[in-house]
């Protein structure tokens, strides 16, 4: 039996591109455009979750976090996508 390793998994949750992003639109219109940053053409907001998880491998840790996010409905797959990144701590 091998010892478990500790992994840090970052979960990025973003609305799908077809879904409106009122928060992103507000930041874009009220802050960026008014401040004169005309080179910024679009902006979307999201959420980041960072989890530390014990597992046998990075891939297994990602699978566990994916299952957790799906089972606990951390995100709505109809309107959002998630991206998982990780590394060993």
Secondary structure, 3 states (H helix, E strand, C coil): CCCCEEEEEEEEEEECCCCCCHHHHHHHHHHHHCCCCCCCCCCCCEEEEEEEEEECCHHHHHHHHHHHHHHCCCCCCCCEEEEEEEEEC
